Amino acid sequence: MGAALGVSLLLPATPAAAHNSLTGSNPADGARVATAPAQVELRFLSKLDPATTTITVVGPGRVAAAGGAPRFTGDRVRVPFAPGPAGEYVVGYQVASGDGHPVKGEVTFTLTTGASAPAAGATPSPTGSAAVPTAPSGAGTPTGGASATAEPASATAEDGSAPVWPWLLGAGLAVALGGALLLRRRRS
């Protein structure tokens, strides 16, 4: 009986654990950088699905600053960066969680020294892949996504993040053991 109670207490919490979230970025959110990075990287709690992930990079004046298509590796996505003038850059994202719930957000960083002219080949592609500008609030959902530029699943590296289920199982066993001990104590 205690085991059933412990397991039933864990079941309602499982869907909430399915929500993906941003765990870090490079450049970091709010960072001030003097030298433009070659790429912008976002790290998430769970593996990303290229078909349901949209990444945008815009600079001052909401000008597209993605220098190419995003590359996915497990829970990370990297977008080549095409720097423009000095100012604030906004990296918008929309990812789908394991339960299908969309998660939107943004990361901002400030480039303190701008690029004088775009490097050869750094001009955003007109194909509409990931360089679609959006409002800095992330309110708009660009279409076109990144599904056409995704690496095949067999080419993605293991992301190294620990799965959640062992923790849930351990918590369930602890609750079941506590319930069994409580019942045993009441009987004696």
N, C-alpha and C positions, 0 to 999 in steps of 0.2 A: 504494500500500500504506500509506503514511504517513497519507494522508487517511482511509482506512478505519479505521485504528487510532485516529486522533484522534476521529472521529465515534463509534466504538464506546465509547470511554472516557467520552463525554458522556452516552450514553443511560441508563446506570444512575442518573445524578444527576438526571435530569429529573423523576421522580415526587416526589422529596424537595422540589423547588422548588415543587410544587403545594400545599404546606401553607400555609394562611392563618395569620396571627398578628396579635396586637394591636400597633399601632405607637405608639399614644398615646391620651390621653383628656383631656377637660376636664369637670370638674376632674381634675388629674393624680392618679395613683395615690399615696396617702399624704398628699395635700394637706390642709391645715387652712384652711377658708374661713369668714369671718365672715358674709358675705352669701350667702344661698342663690342658686345659679344658676337661671336660668329653665329650663334644660335640661341634660341630661347627654349628652356626645358621646363616642363611641368611634370610633377610626380603625384600620383594618386594612390589611394588606399587599395584599390582593386585593379585588375588587368583591364585595359581599355579595349573597346570594340571599335575599330576604325570606321565601321559602317554607321555608328551612332555617335561618333565624336566629331565636334566642330571646334576648330581653334582659329582665332583671328588675332592679328597683331596690327595695331594702328598707332601712328605717331601723332605729333602735333598737327592740328588741322584735320584730324581723322583721316590722314593719308595712310594707305596700306603700307605696312612695313615688313610683310612676310616675304622672304627671298626665295620661296619655293614651297613645295608640298611638305606636309608633316610626315615624320617617320616615327613609327610606333615600335616600342620594345617593352612588352609586358605592361607594367603599370606606368610607363613613361612615354611622353610624346615630345619630340624635338622639332622645332620649326626653324629653318634658316632665317637669319635676321638681316634685313636690308635697311641699315640705319639711314635716317634723314637728318634733319636739323636737331640741334639740342632741344630738349624738352621732355615732356612726359609721354611715355609709351604705355599702351594698355594691351594686355594679353587677355582676350576673352575666351572662355571655354564653355562648352556644354557637353556633358558626358551622360551616358545612361547607366544607371545602377543595375545590379543583378536582377532587381525586381521590376526593371523598366522605368523607374522614376527618373526623370531628367534632373540633373544637377547643373546649375549655371553659376558662374562666378567670373572674377577677373583678378589679375595681378597687375600692379603698376610698378614701373621703375622710371627713373629720370636719367636721361643721357645728358651729361653736363657739357660735353663737347660734341658738336654735330659733325656729320660727314659733309665734305665739300661737294662731292658728286657721287652718285651711286656707282659702285664698282661694276665692271663689265659682267653681264650675266646675273646681276643682283636685282634687276627690275622684276617686280612681281609679274607672274605669268597671267595673261588674260583668260586662262582656262577656267577661272573661278574655283580653283581647288580650295586653298585655305586662306587666301589673302583677301577675302571679302570683308570690307570694313563694316563695323557695327558701331552703334552708339556706345560710349564708354560705360554706360550702366549695364551693358550686356543684355538689355531688354529685347533686342532683336535677335531672331534666330536665323542666321544665314542658311541658305540652301546650298546644296552642292557638296557639302560635307567633305570628308577625306577618304571615302571608301575606294575611290579609283586609284589612290596612291598608296594604299596600305601594303605592308609587307605580308606575305603569306604567314599563316600561323606557325608553320614549321620553321620559319626563319626567325621567330622571336626568341629572345633569350629568356631564361628563367629570371624573374624579377627579384627573387631572394626574400620576398615578404612572407611572413608566417601566416598560415591559414588561421581562421577564427574558430573553426569547429572544435579543435582540441580544448580550447578554453571553455567553450560552451559545454562540452562533454564533462570536463573536470568540475565545472560549477554544478552541473546536474547531479553528478555523483556525490558531491559534497552535500547538496540539499537532501538527496535521498538518504545518505548516511546519517545526517542530522535528524531527519524524520524518523528513521528506524531506531536511533538511540533514544529519541524522545518517547516513542511508543513503548520501548522496552522498559524505560525508567518508570512510566506510568503504571505498567502492569506489576512491577515489583514493589 
